[in-house]
């Protein structure tokens, strides 16, 4: 179990290989405001990087405006 409330320093990476369900799970478990855009850059390029950014934007679109930082 995670301690509640979580310390402000706890952040999670959004790199989920484009898996929206995993990204939503991280947002639900840790809070959407703690999910930072993350990739395997420089290894994730082109379509893989675009998929990571698109998944993060879908999360942002599904949450209240203040919950997820926008790009």
C-alpha positions as a Markdown table, in Angstrom:
| # | Residue | x | y | z |
|---|---|---|---|---|
| 1 | Unk | 0.0 | 0.0 | 0.0 |
| 2 | Unk | 1.1 | 3.5 | -0.8 |
| 3 | Unk | 1.1 | 6.0 | 2.1 |
| 4 | Unk | -1.6 | 8.6 | 1.9 |
| 5 | Unk | -1.2 | 11.4 | 1.2 |
| 6 | Unk | 1.8 | 10.7 | -1.1 |
| 7 | Unk | 4.9 | 12.9 | -0.6 |
| 8 | Unk | 5.0 | 15.6 | -3.2 |
| 9 | Unk | 8.2 | 14.1 | -4.6 |
| 10 | Unk | 6.5 | 11.0 | -5.8 |
| 11 | Unk | 6.0 | 11.2 | -9.6 |
| 12 | Unk | 5.4 | 8.5 | -12.2 |
| 13 | Unk | 6.5 | 8.2 | -15.8 |
| 14 | Unk | 3.8 | 8.0 | -18.5 |
| 15 | Unk | 5.8 | 5.7 | -20.8 |
| 16 | Unk | 3.5 | 2.8 | -21.2 |
| 17 | Unk | 4.2 | 1.8 | -24.8 |
| 18 | Unk | 1.0 | 3.5 | -25.9 |
| 19 | Unk | -1.2 | 1.4 | -23.5 |
| 20 | Unk | -4.0 | 3.8 | -22.5 |
| 21 | Unk | -5.3 | 1.4 | -19.8 |
| 22 | Unk | -1.9 | 1.3 | -18.1 |
| 23 | Unk | -1.6 | 5.1 | -18.3 |
| 24 | Unk | -5.1 | 5.5 | -16.8 |
| 25 | Unk | -4.2 | 3.0 | -14.1 |
| 26 | Unk | -1.1 | 5.1 | -13.1 |
| 27 | Unk | -3.3 | 8.2 | -13.0 |
| 28 | Unk | -5.9 | 6.5 | -10.9 |
| 29 | Unk | -3.3 | 5.0 | -8.5 |
| 30 | Unk | -1.0 | 8.0 | -8.1 |
| 31 | Unk | -3.1 | 11.0 | -9.3 |
| 32 | Unk | -3.2 | 12.4 | -12.8 |
| 33 | Unk | -1.2 | 15.4 | -11.5 |
| 34 | Unk | 1.7 | 13.1 | -10.7 |
| 35 | Unk | 2.0 | 11.5 | -14.2 |
| 36 | Unk | 4.9 | 13.1 | -16.1 |
| 37 | Unk | 5.4 | 12.7 | -19.8 |
| 38 | Unk | 8.0 | 10.1 | -20.3 |
| 39 | Unk | 9.5 | 8.2 | -23.2 |
| 40 | Unk | 12.5 | 6.0 | -24.0 |
| 41 | Unk | 14.0 | 8.9 | -26.0 |
| 42 | Unk | 16.4 | 8.7 | -27.7 |
| 43 | Unk | 15.3 | 5.1 | -28.3 |
| 44 | Unk | 11.6 | 6.0 | -28.8 |
| 45 | Unk | 11.5 | 8.0 | -32.0 |
| 46 | Unk | 9.1 | 8.6 | -34.8 |
| 47 | Unk | 5.9 | 6.6 | -34.3 |
| 48 | Unk | 6.8 | 5.4 | -30.9 |
| 49 | Unk | 7.4 | 8.9 | -29.6 |
| 50 | Unk | 4.3 | 10.2 | -31.3 |
| 51 | Unk | 2.3 | 7.3 | -29.6 |
| 52 | Unk | 3.7 | 8.3 | -26.2 |
| 53 | Unk | 2.7 | 11.9 | -26.6 |
| 54 | Unk | -0.7 | 11.0 | -28.0 |
| 55 | Unk | -1.4 | 8.7 | -25.1 |
| 56 | Unk | -0.5 | 11.4 | -22.6 |
| 57 | Unk | -2.8 | 13.9 | -24.5 |
| 58 | Unk | -5.7 | 11.4 | -24.3 |
| 59 | Unk | -5.2 | 11.2 | -20.6 |
| 60 | Unk | -5.2 | 15.0 | -20.3 |
| 61 | Unk | -8.3 | 15.1 | -22.4 |
| 62 | Unk | -10.1 | 12.6 | -20.2 |
| 63 | Unk | -9.2 | 14.4 | -16.9 |
| 64 | Unk | -10.4 | 17.8 | -15.5 |
| 65 | Unk | -8.3 | 20.7 | -16.8 |
| 66 | Unk | -6.3 | 21.2 | -13.6 |
| 67 | Unk | -5.5 | 17.5 | -13.2 |
| 68 | Unk | -2.9 | 16.9 | -15.9 |
| 69 | Unk | -0.4 | 19.4 | -17.2 |
| 70 | Unk | -0.7 | 20.0 | -20.9 |
| 71 | Unk | 2.0 | 20.0 | -23.5 |
